[in-house]
Amino acid sequence: MNKIPLTVTGAEQLRTELHRLKTVERPAVIAAIAEARSHGDLSENAEYDAAKERQSFIEGRIAEVDGKLANAQIIDPALLDADGRCVFGATVELEDLEGGDKVTYQIVGDDEADIKLGKISISSPIARALIGKYAGDVAEVHAPGGVREYEVLDVKYI
């Protein structure tokens, strides 16, 4: 399996989720299954079916998070030395050349991406267009709404 790039923060979030799934969610669903079993006939027991379905989801998510952490390549943006280039983990300040709007994004892994927090996935069109660019460069982003141009104003590793 390929390495999955994660920032230090993203890896910590996955570890926290895994801990919660194993210590809170899993025991709760086991208790719910035991409670539903105590009601008798399992063939017509909707509570039992729902609890088993929830258990299946939780176990699947535990396996998924475990796999991601096992294959993670954890990158600390503060330790990067990319000579001002846009790379994974970098925080990039951009100006939309058409509208003049300024935005700041951090390029992160797929699991960490949250546009509301200014974190964009490494596999997004804008991040792919930014990789390798320096401050002063113009990036052409092939977005679903058409081609947009952004000027890279600053690249930070924080």
Biotite code that builds the C-alpha atoms (Angstrom):
import biotite.structure as struc

atoms = struc.array([
    struc.Atom([0.000, 0.000, 0.000], chain_id="A", res_id=1, res_name="MET", atom_name="CA", element="C"),
    struc.Atom([1.178, 3.527, -0.748], chain_id="A", res_id=2, res_name="ASN", atom_name="CA", element="C"),
    struc.Atom([2.290, 5.886, 1.985], chain_id="A", res_id=3, res_name="LYS", atom_name="CA", element="C"),
    struc.Atom([-0.418, 8.301, 3.097], chain_id="A", res_id=4, res_name="ILE", atom_name="CA", element="C"),
    struc.Atom([0.893, 11.829, 3.724], chain_id="A", res_id=5, res_name="PRO", atom_name="CA", element="C"),
    struc.Atom([-0.332, 13.372, 6.980], chain_id="A", res_id=6, res_name="LEU", atom_name="CA", element="C"),
    struc.Atom([0.666, 16.419, 8.945], chain_id="A", res_id=7, res_name="THR", atom_name="CA", element="C"),
    struc.Atom([1.490, 15.959, 12.628], chain_id="A", res_id=8, res_name="VAL", atom_name="CA", element="C"),
    struc.Atom([-1.913, 17.447, 13.512], chain_id="A", res_id=9, res_name="THR", atom_name="CA", element="C"),
    struc.Atom([-3.736, 15.118, 11.119], chain_id="A", res_id=10, res_name="GLY", atom_name="CA", element="C"),
    struc.Atom([-2.010, 12.054, 12.542], chain_id="A", res_id=11, res_name="ALA", atom_name="CA", element="C"),
    struc.Atom([-2.929, 13.150, 16.065], chain_id="A", res_id=12, res_name="GLU", atom_name="CA", element="C"),
    struc.Atom([-6.568, 13.592, 15.023], chain_id="A", res_id=13, res_name="GLN", atom_name="CA", element="C"),
    struc.Atom([-6.639, 10.054, 13.610], chain_id="A", res_id=14, res_name="LEU", atom_name="CA", element="C"),
    struc.Atom([-5.045, 8.642, 16.783], chain_id="A", res_id=15, res_name="ARG", atom_name="CA", element="C"),
    struc.Atom([-7.661, 10.454, 18.885], chain_id="A", res_id=16, res_name="THR", atom_name="CA", element="C"),
    struc.Atom([-10.482, 9.090, 16.718], chain_id="A", res_id=17, res_name="GLU", atom_name="CA", element="C"),
    struc.Atom([-9.066, 5.561, 16.932], chain_id="A", res_id=18, res_name="LEU", atom_name="CA", element="C"),
    struc.Atom([-8.799, 5.796, 20.722], chain_id="A", res_id=19, res_name="HIS", atom_name="CA", element="C"),
    struc.Atom([-12.421, 7.036, 20.966], chain_id="A", res_id=20, res_name="ARG", atom_name="CA", element="C"),
    struc.Atom([-13.675, 4.265, 18.676], chain_id="A", res_id=21, res_name="LEU", atom_name="CA", element="C"),
    struc.Atom([-11.909, 1.557, 20.680], chain_id="A", res_id=22, res_name="LYS", atom_name="CA", element="C"),
    struc.Atom([-12.615, 2.848, 24.193], chain_id="A", res_id=23, res_name="THR", atom_name="CA", element="C"),
    struc.Atom([-16.041, 4.516, 23.881], chain_id="A", res_id=24, res_name="VAL", atom_name="CA", element="C"),
    struc.Atom([-17.900, 3.481, 20.724], chain_id="A", res_id=25, res_name="GLU", atom_name="CA", element="C"),
    struc.Atom([-16.995, -0.216, 20.656], chain_id="A", res_id=26, res_name="ARG", atom_name="CA", element="C"),
    struc.Atom([-17.988, -0.925, 24.309], chain_id="A", res_id=27, res_name="PRO", atom_name="CA", element="C"),
    struc.Atom([-21.214, 1.082, 23.869], chain_id="A", res_id=28, res_name="ALA", atom_name="CA", element="C"),
    struc.Atom([-22.306, -0.913, 20.837], chain_id="A", res_id=29, res_name="VAL", atom_name="CA", element="C"),
    struc.Atom([-21.442, -4.213, 22.563], chain_id="A", res_id=30, res_name="ILE", atom_name="CA", element="C"),
    struc.Atom([-23.679, -3.154, 25.456], chain_id="A", res_id=31, res_name="ALA", atom_name="CA", element="C"),
    struc.Atom([-26.450, -2.188, 23.008], chain_id="A", res_id=32, res_name="ALA", atom_name="CA", element="C"),
    struc.Atom([-26.244, -5.618, 21.354], chain_id="A", res_id=33, res_name="ILE", atom_name="CA", element="C"),
    struc.Atom([-26.440, -7.357, 24.739], chain_id="A", res_id=34, res_name="ALA", atom_name="CA", element="C"),
    struc.Atom([-29.460, -5.211, 25.694], chain_id="A", res_id=35, res_name="GLU", atom_name="CA", element="C"),
    struc.Atom([-31.221, -5.985, 22.398], chain_id="A", res_id=36, res_name="ALA", atom_name="CA", element="C"),
    struc.Atom([-30.517, -9.715, 22.805], chain_id="A", res_id=37, res_name="ARG", atom_name="CA", element="C"),
    struc.Atom([-32.207, -9.681, 26.182], chain_id="A", res_id=38, res_name="SER", atom_name="CA", element="C"),
    struc.Atom([-35.492, -8.670, 24.498], chain_id="A", res_id=39, res_name="HIS", atom_name="CA", element="C"),
    struc.Atom([-35.908, -12.130, 23.005], chain_id="A", res_id=40, res_name="GLY", atom_name="CA", element="C"),
    struc.Atom([-36.526, -13.199, 19.402], chain_id="A", res_id=41, res_name="ASP", atom_name="CA", element="C"),
    struc.Atom([-33.657, -11.827, 17.264], chain_id="A", res_id=42, res_name="LEU", atom_name="CA", element="C"),
    struc.Atom([-35.378, -12.443, 13.910], chain_id="A", res_id=43, res_name="SER", atom_name="CA", element="C"),
    struc.Atom([-37.813, -9.560, 14.441], chain_id="A", res_id=44, res_name="GLU", atom_name="CA", element="C"),
    struc.Atom([-35.668, -7.361, 16.667], chain_id="A", res_id=45, res_name="ASN", atom_name="CA", element="C"),
    struc.Atom([-34.965, -3.989, 14.993], chain_id="A", res_id=46, res_name="ALA", atom_name="CA", element="C"),
    struc.Atom([-32.804, -2.792, 17.906], chain_id="A", res_id=47, res_name="GLU", atom_name="CA", element="C"),
    struc.Atom([-30.547, -5.813, 17.517], chain_id="A", res_id=48, res_name="TYR", atom_name="CA", element="C"),
    struc.Atom([-30.236, -5.292, 13.751], chain_id="A", res_id=49, res_name="ASP", atom_name="CA", element="C"),
    struc.Atom([-29.413, -1.588, 14.222], chain_id="A", res_id=50, res_name="ALA", atom_name="CA", element="C"),
    struc.Atom([-26.818, -2.349, 16.905], chain_id="A", res_id=51, res_name="ALA", atom_name="CA", element="C"),
    struc.Atom([-25.164, -5.020, 14.723], chain_id="A", res_id=52, res_name="LYS", atom_name="CA", element="C"),
    struc.Atom([-25.081, -2.594, 11.786], chain_id="A", res_id=53, res_name="GLU", atom_name="CA", element="C"),
    struc.Atom([-23.510, 0.083, 14.011], chain_id="A", res_id=54, res_name="ARG", atom_name="CA", element="C"),
    struc.Atom([-20.953, -2.462, 15.245], chain_id="A", res_id=55, res_name="GLN", atom_name="CA", element="C"),
    struc.Atom([-20.059, -3.317, 11.658], chain_id="A", res_id=56, res_name="SER", atom_name="CA", element="C"),
    struc.Atom([-19.551, 0.379, 10.844], chain_id="A", res_id=57, res_name="PHE", atom_name="CA", element="C"),
    struc.Atom([-17.364, 0.954, 13.931], chain_id="A", res_id=58, res_name="ILE", atom_name="CA", element="C"),
    struc.Atom([-15.194, -2.108, 13.266], chain_id="A", res_id=59, res_name="GLU", atom_name="CA", element="C"),
    struc.Atom([-14.771, -1.035, 9.635], chain_id="A", res_id=60, res_name="GLY", atom_name="CA", element="C"),
    struc.Atom([-13.752, 2.478, 10.658], chain_id="A", res_id=61, res_name="ARG", atom_name="CA", element="C"),
    struc.Atom([-11.290, 1.102, 13.235], chain_id="A", res_id=62, res_name="ILE", atom_name="CA", element="C"),
    struc.Atom([-9.681, -1.038, 10.525], chain_id="A", res_id=63, res_name="ALA", atom_name="CA", element="C"),
    struc.Atom([-9.574, 1.931, 8.117], chain_id="A", res_id=64, res_name="GLU", atom_name="CA", element="C"),
    struc.Atom([-7.982, 4.328, 10.631], chain_id="A", res_id=65, res_name="VAL", atom_name="CA", element="C"),
    struc.Atom([-5.539, 1.631, 11.791], chain_id="A", res_id=66, res_name="ASP", atom_name="CA", element="C"),
    struc.Atom([-4.481, 1.073, 8.169], chain_id="A", res_id=67, res_name="GLY", atom_name="CA", element="C"),
    struc.Atom([-4.038, 4.782, 7.499], chain_id="A", res_id=68, res_name="LYS", atom_name="CA", element="C"),
    struc.Atom([-1.894, 5.242, 10.588], chain_id="A", res_id=69, res_name="LEU", atom_name="CA", element="C"),
    struc.Atom([0.176, 2.161, 9.740], chain_id="A", res_id=70, res_name="ALA", atom_name="CA", element="C"),
    struc.Atom([0.881, 3.555, 6.254], chain_id="A", res_id=71, res_name="ASN", atom_name="CA", element="C"),
    struc.Atom([1.206, 7.195, 7.283], chain_id="A", res_id=72, res_name="ALA", atom_name="CA", element="C"),
    struc.Atom([4.115, 9.348, 6.272], chain_id="A", res_id=73, res_name="GLN", atom_name="CA", element="C"),
    struc.Atom([3.971, 12.033, 8.953], chain_id="A", res_id=74, res_name="ILE", atom_name="CA", element="C"),
    struc.Atom([5.356, 15.378, 7.836], chain_id="A", res_id=75, res_name="ILE", atom_name="CA", element="C"),
    struc.Atom([5.955, 18.272, 10.224], chain_id="A", res_id=76, res_name="ASP", atom_name="CA", element="C"),
    struc.Atom([5.616, 21.523, 8.227], chain_id="A", res_id=77, res_name="PRO", atom_name="CA", element="C"),
    struc.Atom([7.769, 23.388, 10.774], chain_id="A", res_id=78, res_name="ALA", atom_name="CA", element="C"),
    struc.Atom([10.728, 21.113, 9.938], chain_id="A", res_id=79, res_name="LEU", atom_name="CA", element="C"),
    struc.Atom([10.453, 21.525, 6.161], chain_id="A", res_id=80, res_name="LEU", atom_name="CA", element="C"),
    struc.Atom([13.228, 23.224, 4.251], chain_id="A", res_id=81, res_name="ASP", atom_name="CA", element="C"),
    struc.Atom([11.830, 23.616, 0.748], chain_id="A", res_id=82, res_name="ALA", atom_name="CA", element="C"),
    struc.Atom([13.477, 26.958, -0.058], chain_id="A", res_id=83, res_name="ASP", atom_name="CA", element="C"),
    struc.Atom([10.146, 28.769, -0.394], chain_id="A", res_id=84, res_name="GLY", atom_name="CA", element="C"),
    struc.Atom([8.527, 26.184, -2.667], chain_id="A", res_id=85, res_name="ARG", atom_name="CA", element="C"),
    struc.Atom([4.906, 25.053, -2.248], chain_id="A", res_id=86, res_name="CYS", atom_name="CA", element="C"),
    struc.Atom([5.049, 21.501, -0.880], chain_id="A", res_id=87, res_name="VAL", atom_name="CA", element="C"),
    struc.Atom([2.866, 19.230, 1.249], chain_id="A", res_id=88, res_name="PHE", atom_name="CA", element="C"),
    struc.Atom([2.277, 20.884, 4.622], chain_id="A", res_id=89, res_name="GLY", atom_name="CA", element="C"),
    struc.Atom([3.065, 24.407, 3.422], chain_id="A", res_id=90, res_name="ALA", atom_name="CA", element="C"),
    struc.Atom([0.737, 27.300, 4.187], chain_id="A", res_id=91, res_name="THR", atom_name="CA", element="C"),
    struc.Atom([0.255, 29.369, 1.053], chain_id="A", res_id=92, res_name="VAL", atom_name="CA", element="C"),
    struc.Atom([-1.160, 32.883, 0.746], chain_id="A", res_id=93, res_name="GLU", atom_name="CA", element="C"),
    struc.Atom([-2.808, 33.470, -2.639], chain_id="A", res_id=94, res_name="LEU", atom_name="CA", element="C"),
    struc.Atom([-4.453, 36.297, -4.542], chain_id="A", res_id=95, res_name="GLU", atom_name="CA", element="C"),
    struc.Atom([-7.155, 35.569, -7.102], chain_id="A", res_id=96, res_name="ASP", atom_name="CA", element="C"),
    struc.Atom([-6.012, 37.546, -10.148], chain_id="A", res_id=97, res_name="LEU", atom_name="CA", element="C"),
    struc.Atom([-9.559, 37.937, -11.447], chain_id="A", res_id=98, res_name="GLU", atom_name="CA", element="C"),
    struc.Atom([-11.335, 39.098, -8.296], chain_id="A", res_id=99, res_name="GLY", atom_name="CA", element="C"),
    struc.Atom([-8.427, 40.271, -6.160], chain_id="A", res_id=100, res_name="GLY", atom_name="CA", element="C"),
    struc.Atom([-9.538, 38.141, -3.206], chain_id="A", res_id=101, res_name="ASP", atom_name="CA", element="C"),
    struc.Atom([-6.772, 36.943, -0.896], chain_id="A", res_id=102, res_name="LYS", atom_name="CA", element="C"),
    struc.Atom([-6.947, 33.502, 0.693], chain_id="A", res_id=103, res_name="VAL", atom_name="CA", element="C"),
    struc.Atom([-4.615, 31.366, 2.783], chain_id="A", res_id=104, res_name="THR", atom_name="CA", element="C"),
    struc.Atom([-4.552, 27.575, 2.542], chain_id="A", res_id=105, res_name="TYR", atom_name="CA", element="C"),
    struc.Atom([-2.494, 24.817, 4.094], chain_id="A", res_id=106, res_name="GLN", atom_name="CA", element="C"),
    struc.Atom([-1.866, 21.812, 1.857], chain_id="A", res_id=107, res_name="ILE", atom_name="CA", element="C"),
    struc.Atom([-2.739, 18.691, 3.873], chain_id="A", res_id=108, res_name="VAL", atom_name="CA", element="C"),
    struc.Atom([-3.704, 15.024, 3.458], chain_id="A", res_id=109, res_name="GLY", atom_name="CA", element="C"),
    struc.Atom([-7.109, 13.918, 2.201], chain_id="A", res_id=110, res_name="ASP", atom_name="CA", element="C"),
    struc.Atom([-8.377, 13.055, 5.706], chain_id="A", res_id=111, res_name="ASP", atom_name="CA", element="C"),
    struc.Atom([-7.417, 16.441, 7.144], chain_id="A", res_id=112, res_name="GLU", atom_name="CA", element="C"),
    struc.Atom([-8.886, 18.658, 4.429], chain_id="A", res_id=113, res_name="ALA", atom_name="CA", element="C"),
    struc.Atom([-11.450, 21.182, 5.673], chain_id="A", res_id=114, res_name="ASP", atom_name="CA", element="C"),
    struc.Atom([-11.977, 24.245, 3.511], chain_id="A", res_id=115, res_name="ILE", atom_name="CA", element="C"),
    struc.Atom([-13.633, 26.109, 6.403], chain_id="A", res_id=116, res_name="LYS", atom_name="CA", element="C"),
    struc.Atom([-10.361, 25.826, 8.328], chain_id="A", res_id=117, res_name="LEU", atom_name="CA", element="C"),
    struc.Atom([-8.265, 26.760, 5.277], chain_id="A", res_id=118, res_name="GLY", atom_name="CA", element="C"),
    struc.Atom([-6.936, 23.230, 4.783], chain_id="A", res_id=119, res_name="LYS", atom_name="CA", element="C"),
    struc.Atom([-7.007, 21.843, 1.246], chain_id="A", res_id=120, res_name="ILE", atom_name="CA", element="C"),
    struc.Atom([-6.307, 18.290, 0.156], chain_id="A", res_id=121, res_name="SER", atom_name="CA", element="C"),
    struc.Atom([-3.054, 17.506, -1.621], chain_id="A", res_id=122, res_name="ILE", atom_name="CA", element="C"),
    struc.Atom([-5.182, 15.857, -4.330], chain_id="A", res_id=123, res_name="SER", atom_name="CA", element="C"),
    struc.Atom([-7.407, 18.912, -4.946], chain_id="A", res_id=124, res_name="SER", atom_name="CA", element="C"),
    struc.Atom([-7.007, 20.819, -8.223], chain_id="A", res_id=125, res_name="PRO", atom_name="CA", element="C"),
    struc.Atom([-5.733, 23.955, -6.479], chain_id="A", res_id=126, res_name="ILE", atom_name="CA", element="C"),
    struc.Atom([-3.105, 22.091, -4.424], chain_id="A", res_id=127, res_name="ALA", atom_name="CA", element="C"),
    struc.Atom([-1.894, 20.189, -7.494], chain_id="A", res_id=128, res_name="ARG", atom_name="CA", element="C"),
    struc.Atom([-1.511, 23.509, -9.335], chain_id="A", res_id=129, res_name="ALA", atom_name="CA", element="C"),
    struc.Atom([0.414, 25.045, -6.419], chain_id="A", res_id=130, res_name="LEU", atom_name="CA", element="C"),
    struc.Atom([2.956, 22.265, -5.812], chain_id="A", res_id=131, res_name="ILE", atom_name="CA", element="C"),
    struc.Atom([6.411, 23.434, -6.844], chain_id="A", res_id=132, res_name="GLY", atom_name="CA", element="C"),
    struc.Atom([5.491, 27.119, -7.132], chain_id="A", res_id=133, res_name="LYS", atom_name="CA", element="C"),
    struc.Atom([7.339, 29.958, -5.385], chain_id="A", res_id=134, res_name="TYR", atom_name="CA", element="C"),
    struc.Atom([6.163, 33.352, -4.082], chain_id="A", res_id=135, res_name="ALA", atom_name="CA", element="C"),
    struc.Atom([5.542, 35.560, -7.113], chain_id="A", res_id=136, res_name="GLY", atom_name="CA", element="C"),
    struc.Atom([4.565, 32.654, -9.390], chain_id="A", res_id=137, res_name="ASP", atom_name="CA", element="C"),
    struc.Atom([1.112, 32.394, -10.962], chain_id="A", res_id=138, res_name="VAL", atom_name="CA", element="C"),
    struc.Atom([-0.746, 29.088, -10.677], chain_id="A", res_id=139, res_name="ALA", atom_name="CA", element="C"),
    struc.Atom([-3.395, 28.108, -13.208], chain_id="A", res_id=140, res_name="GLU", atom_name="CA", element="C"),
    struc.Atom([-6.084, 26.080, -11.484], chain_id="A", res_id=141, res_name="VAL", atom_name="CA", element="C"),
    struc.Atom([-8.321, 23.923, -13.674], chain_id="A", res_id=142, res_name="HIS", atom_name="CA", element="C"),
    struc.Atom([-11.404, 23.953, -11.465], chain_id="A", res_id=143, res_name="ALA", atom_name="CA", element="C"),
    struc.Atom([-14.888, 22.655, -12.323], chain_id="A", res_id=144, res_name="PRO", atom_name="CA", element="C"),
    struc.Atom([-15.992, 26.259, -12.945], chain_id="A", res_id=145, res_name="GLY", atom_name="CA", element="C"),
    struc.Atom([-13.187, 26.888, -15.420], chain_id="A", res_id=146, res_name="GLY", atom_name="CA", element="C"),
    struc.Atom([-9.562, 28.025, -15.305], chain_id="A", res_id=147, res_name="VAL", atom_name="CA", element="C"),
    struc.Atom([-8.654, 30.420, -12.488], chain_id="A", res_id=148, res_name="ARG", atom_name="CA", element="C"),
    struc.Atom([-5.333, 32.113, -11.906], chain_id="A", res_id=149, res_name="GLU", atom_name="CA", element="C"),
    struc.Atom([-3.829, 32.710, -8.488], chain_id="A", res_id=150, res_name="TYR", atom_name="CA", element="C"),
    struc.Atom([-0.645, 34.574, -7.656], chain_id="A", res_id=151, res_name="GLU", atom_name="CA", element="C"),
    struc.Atom([1.382, 33.012, -4.855], chain_id="A", res_id=152, res_name="VAL", atom_name="CA", element="C"),
    struc.Atom([2.028, 35.839, -2.389], chain_id="A", res_id=153, res_name="LEU", atom_name="CA", element="C"),
    struc.Atom([3.790, 33.911, 0.383], chain_id="A", res_id=154, res_name="ASP", atom_name="CA", element="C"),
    struc.Atom([4.770, 30.370, 1.332], chain_id="A", res_id=155, res_name="VAL", atom_name="CA", element="C"),
    struc.Atom([5.229, 29.496, 5.016], chain_id="A", res_id=156, res_name="LYS", atom_name="CA", element="C"),
    struc.Atom([6.090, 26.292, 6.837], chain_id="A", res_id=157, res_name="TYR", atom_name="CA", element="C"),
    struc.Atom([4.222, 26.508, 10.148], chain_id="A", res_id=158, res_name="ILE", atom_name="CA", element="C"),
])
